[in-house]
Amino acid sequence: MFLTPIFDAMKNFAIVGAGEVAKLHAKNIQRKGKLVAVCGDDELERETLAIEHGAKAYGSFDEMLASEKETDVVVVCSAVGFHAEHIIKSLQAGKDVLCESPLCLTKAAAWQIIETEKYCAKRVYLIQTPSFFSPFKHQKKNEWKNHIGQIQSFQLDCTMSLNENFLSGPDGQKFPGGGLLYKPFGLVIDLLISHCGEIKTAEGFLKFDNNGASTVENTGVAVLKMQNGSIGTFHWSSVMSRRRQFAFVAENAVGDMEIDEPELLQMQADSPLTAKTIEGLTTKLYKAVYDDLSKALRGKDVKFPTTLDGAKTVEAIEKIYKALR
């Protein structure tokens, strides 16, 4: 339980990671506070973002923390493999943290974050977009779960054609990206463990391209046994068009659901999914995140996903990869 003092003063923010997601954060920070610093590996990206928002650019995260002592919140949108370092150092410097999901790469790192968070009495606010999905909302009310009963078996299929920028960038490398189950498919792991509990055992295979020594997998297939006794298959791939579907056999129902955009941002059924609509939907999501963050920083009870929630997802992903590699 974290008790956050009530502040009326505008908050100072710093961002680590200066890519496309950082731009969304920067726009919303300007609505709710002040962006004072940006840190990133790419000099052009960090300088451009910093100039646009009247902030100072840094190439070194440690230098930014040491110099920007008046920062209240550090926004972590760097590559997943660097999350643990950036979160822990921020907490130790007395800063709250807003972090893109997933929390980090390993269970060990997740528990280091949890212990640091407790010791430093600061808070990590985790962005887990699946919390906006209708199955999650119903589960919180126990309506959906009580209706279908316990899931007995499932089939989870996730495909997304990834562009060359993703595959050649940090997320496309085993470090710091980790694998496709961290990004872009981490949200379906959240969905799976929320309805079936933690993963008990995993078996399966991964398929790599010719440079598999350093890059993430192209395709994966896993057979999973869950803590609630349910069994199922999970197939994911980066070489096909977008499809995310969860089919299940439960005690009282048989069905399937498309894992689509968060309910908060759903378009009309006949609306085309264009670059413009995607940008609009994403903007609304981050607006909602920062509206909630602003309330939380003022001591109001806002149900942000916790580091423990993040650790469960990381542990599940790590268990799958350890079994398949």
Secondary structure, 3 states (H helix, E strand, C coil): CCCCCCCCCCEEEEEECCCHHHHHHHHHHHHHEEEEEEECCCHHHHHHHHHHCCCEEECCHHHHHHHCCCCCEEEECCCHHHHHHHHHHHHHCCCEEEEECCCCCCHHHHHHHHHHHHHHCCCEEEECHHHHCHHHHHHHCCHHHHHHCCEEEEEEEEECCCCHHHHHCHHHEHHHHCCCCCCCCHHHHHHHHHHHCCEEEEEEEEECCCCCCCECCCEEEEEEEECCCCEEEEEEECCCCCEEEEEEEECCCEEEEECCCCHHHCCCCCCCCCHHHHHHHHHHHHHHHHHHHHHHHCCCCCCCCCHHHHHHHHHHHHHHHHHHC
